[in-house]
Amino acid sequence: MDKLNIFIVEDESIVARDIQNSLTKLGYNVVGIANNGKQALESISELLPDLILMDIMIKGGMNGIEVSELVKEKYNIPVIFLTAYADQATLSRAKVTEPYGYILKPFKEIDLHSTIEMASYKHQKDSVLLKERDFLFSLVESKDEKVKDILFVKSNSRLIKLHLKDIYYVEALKDYVIINTDSASYKVHSTMKEISKKLGSLDFARIHRSYIARLDKIQSIDDQIVTLDKGKKAIPVGSSYEKELMLKLNTL
């Protein structure tokens, strides 16, 4: 595995060198050191390190928190704060930038190592989720005929392709929805409103606050109970959704 490239922002030169020595001993590659915000931002834009160790109190017109905010806006680089200050006000200001760690000085090498490893792992996972989200958004917004009838759902860290025609119904479950097909069910962190938007209104209908059904899977409706094809499910029809459902059905 390649060594992590780490950039240090620390205004005390002796402390910065101690940190560099510790990082080198731990197997990391220190690509640069800065003692002020301006210098740090210039170097970070050029070097694009894998991770940044950021002291909160540094020289110049910006503190480490302000530098971290700019890094977050421009680059997808995880930041770990180094500080001798543990007061609530400092913590509150620092957490707004969503750092990947917070190490109090003086610290031990084992604390430095474990925090860096955890931050690196979390950032890798976050990056994968970000790519998946962008990919899914591109599918939703695409006008391509080949993908408009397809929905990708995440299952066990994999993206599974579902054809909308294979979906029977969707059920709400607290902060999740369950997408049910003929052969499997998929639990997705979403809302019924968001799922309705992605499924479209032509082939699906919200028939209850907790259910969305595919219209061509409806076998019968009896006493405000919808029975799906092959007896897959009996779903109640909410009174506020009944009129909309009947308008979508081709009835005699």
C-alpha positions in Angstrom: 0.0 0.0 0.0 1.3 3.5 -0.9 2.3 5.8 2.0 -0.1 8.5 2.9 1.1 11.9 1.9 0.5 14.3 4.9 0.8 18.0 5.1 1.5 19.7 8.5 0.2 23.2 9.5 2.0 24.2 12.7 3.5 27.5 13.7 6.0 26.2 16.2 8.9 24.9 14.2 10.2 22.6 16.9 6.7 21.0 17.3 6.3 20.7 13.5 9.6 18.8 13.3 8.7 16.5 16.1 5.4 15.7 14.4 7.3 15.1 11.1 9.7 12.7 12.8 6.8 10.9 14.4 5.0 10.6 11.1 8.1 9.3 9.3 8.6 6.7 12.0 5.0 5.6 11.6 5.5 5.1 7.9 3.9 8.2 6.5 5.2 10.6 4.0 5.4 14.3 5.0 5.1 16.4 1.8 5.3 19.8 3.4 5.0 22.1 6.5 3.5 25.5 6.8 3.3 27.9 9.7 0.5 30.2 8.5 -2.8 30.0 6.6 -1.7 31.7 3.3 1.4 29.5 2.9 -0.6 26.4 3.8 -3.3 27.1 1.2 -0.8 27.8 -1.5 1.1 24.6 -0.8 -2.0 22.4 -0.4 -3.3 23.6 -3.8 -0.1 22.5 -5.4 0.7 19.3 -3.4 -2.9 18.0 -2.9 -1.9 15.8 0.1 -3.9 12.8 1.2 -4.5 14.3 4.7 -3.8 17.5 6.6 -2.7 17.9 10.3 -3.9 21.4 11.2 -3.0 23.3 14.3 -5.8 25.6 15.3 -3.7 28.5 16.5 -1.3 29.5 13.7 0.5 32.6 12.5 -1.0 35.1 10.1 -4.5 36.5 9.6 -6.3 33.1 9.6 -6.5 30.5 12.3 -6.6 26.8 11.5 -10.3 26.6 11.6 -10.7 29.3 8.9 -8.0 27.5 6.8 -9.9 24.2 7.2 -13.1 25.9 6.0 -11.4 27.0 2.8 -9.8 23.5 2.3 -13.3 22.0 2.6 -14.7 24.3 0.0 -12.0 23.7 -2.6 -10.5 20.3 -2.0 -11.8 16.9 -0.9 -9.0 16.4 1.7 -9.5 15.2 5.3 -8.3 17.5 8.1 -7.3 16.5 11.6 -7.0 19.3 14.1 -4.0 19.5 16.5 -4.5 21.8 19.4 -3.7 22.5 23.0 -7.1 24.0 23.5 -10.0 21.8 24.6 -12.5 24.4 25.7 -16.1 24.2 24.5 -15.9 27.4 22.4 -13.0 26.1 20.4 -14.6 22.7 19.9 -17.8 24.2 18.8 -16.1 26.4 16.2 -13.9 23.5 15.0 -16.7 20.9 14.6 -18.6 23.1 12.1 -15.8 22.3 9.5 -16.5 18.6 10.0 -12.9 17.5 10.7 -11.9 13.9 10.5 -10.2 14.0 13.9 -9.2 16.2 16.9 -6.0 15.5 18.7 -5.0 17.3 22.0 -1.4 18.3 22.6 0.7 16.8 23.9 -0.2 13.6 22.3 1.4 10.1 22.0 2.4 8.5 18.7 -0.2 5.8 19.1 -2.9 8.5 19.3 -1.5 10.1 16.2 -1.4 6.8 14.3 -4.8 5.6 15.3 -6.5 9.0 14.5 -4.8 9.2 11.0 -5.7 5.6 10.1 -9.4 6.1 11.2 -9.6 9.4 9.3 -8.1 7.9 6.2 -10.5 4.9 6.2 -13.5 7.1 6.8 -12.5 9.5 4.1 -12.2 6.6 1.6 -15.7 5.4 2.5 -17.1 8.9 2.2 -15.5 9.3 -1.2 -17.1 6.1 -2.4 -20.5 7.2 -1.2 -20.1 10.6 -2.8 -19.3 9.0 -6.2 -22.3 6.7 -5.8 -24.5 9.6 -5.0 -23.3 11.6 -8.0 -23.8 8.6 -10.2 -27.3 8.1 -9.0 -28.1 11.7 -9.5 -26.8 11.5 -13.0 -29.1 8.6 -13.7 -32.1 10.4 -12.3 -31.4 13.5 -14.4 -30.5 11.6 -17.6 -32.8 11.8 -20.6 -31.3 8.6 -22.1 -34.1 6.1 -22.9 -31.8 3.2 -21.8 -31.7 4.4 -18.2 -35.0 6.1 -17.6 -36.7 2.8 -16.6 -33.8 1.7 -14.4 -33.2 2.4 -10.7 -29.9 1.6 -8.9 -30.1 0.7 -5.2 -27.3 0.0 -2.8 -27.3 -3.4 -1.2 -24.4 -4.7 0.9 -22.0 -2.1 -0.5 -22.9 -2.9 -4.1 -25.1 -1.0 -6.5 -27.9 -3.3 -7.8 -29.7 -2.5 -11.1 -33.5 -2.7 -10.8 -35.9 -2.4 -13.7 -38.9 -0.4 -12.7 -41.2 -2.9 -14.3 -40.0 -5.5 -11.8 -41.0 -3.5 -8.7 -44.2 -4.5 -7.0 -44.5 -2.0 -4.2 -42.5 0.3 -1.9 -43.1 0.4 1.8 -42.0 3.1 4.3 -40.2 2.0 7.4 -39.1 4.9 9.7 -36.1 6.6 7.9 -35.9 3.9 5.3 -38.0 2.5 2.4 -38.3 -1.1 1.4 -38.3 -1.7 -2.4 -40.0 -5.0 -3.1 -39.6 -7.0 -6.3 -40.8 -10.5 -7.3 -37.7 -12.1 -5.9 -36.1 -9.7 -3.4 -36.4 -6.7 -1.1 -34.0 -3.8 -0.8 -33.8 -1.5 2.2 -32.8 2.1 1.2 -32.2 5.2 3.3 -34.7 7.6 1.6 -38.1 9.1 1.9 -41.4 8.2 0.2 -41.4 11.6 -1.4 -37.9 11.1 -2.9 -38.8 7.6 -4.1 -42.0 8.8 -5.7 -40.1 11.4 -7.7 -37.6 8.8 -9.0 -40.2 6.2 -9.8 -42.4 8.7 -11.7 -46.2 9.1 -11.7 -47.2 7.2 -14.8 -46.6 3.6 -13.7 -46.7 4.0 -9.9 -49.2 5.5 -7.5 -49.0 6.5 -3.8 -51.9 4.6 -2.4 -51.2 5.1 1.3 -48.8 7.3 3.3 -46.7 4.1 3.8 -47.1 2.5 0.4 -46.4 3.0 -3.3 -47.7 0.4 -5.7 -47.0 -0.3 -9.4 -50.2 0.1 -11.3 -49.8 -2.9 -13.6 -49.2 -5.2 -10.6 -52.6 -4.5 -9.0 -54.8 -7.5 -9.3 -57.9 -6.3 -7.5 -59.3 -3.6 -5.2 -61.8 -4.6 -2.6 -63.1 -2.5 0.3 -60.1 -0.2 0.2 -57.6 -3.1 0.1 -55.3 -3.5 -3.0 -54.2 -7.0 -3.8 -51.1 -7.2 -5.9 -50.5 -9.7 -8.7 -49.7 -13.3 -7.6 -51.0 -12.4 -4.2 -47.7 -10.8 -3.3 -49.3 -8.3 -0.9 -52.5 -6.9 0.4 -52.2 -3.1 0.9 -54.6 -0.7 2.4 -55.7 2.4 0.4 -55.6 5.6 2.4 -58.7 7.7 2.1 -56.7 10.7 0.9 -55.1 8.7 -1.9 -58.1 6.8 -3.1 -59.3 9.4 -5.6 -55.9 9.8 -7.2 -55.5 6.0 -7.5 -58.9 5.6 -9.3 -58.0 8.4 -11.7 -54.9 6.5 -12.7 -56.6 3.2 -13.3 -58.3 2.4 -16.6 -61.8 1.5 -15.3 -65.2 0.7 -16.9 
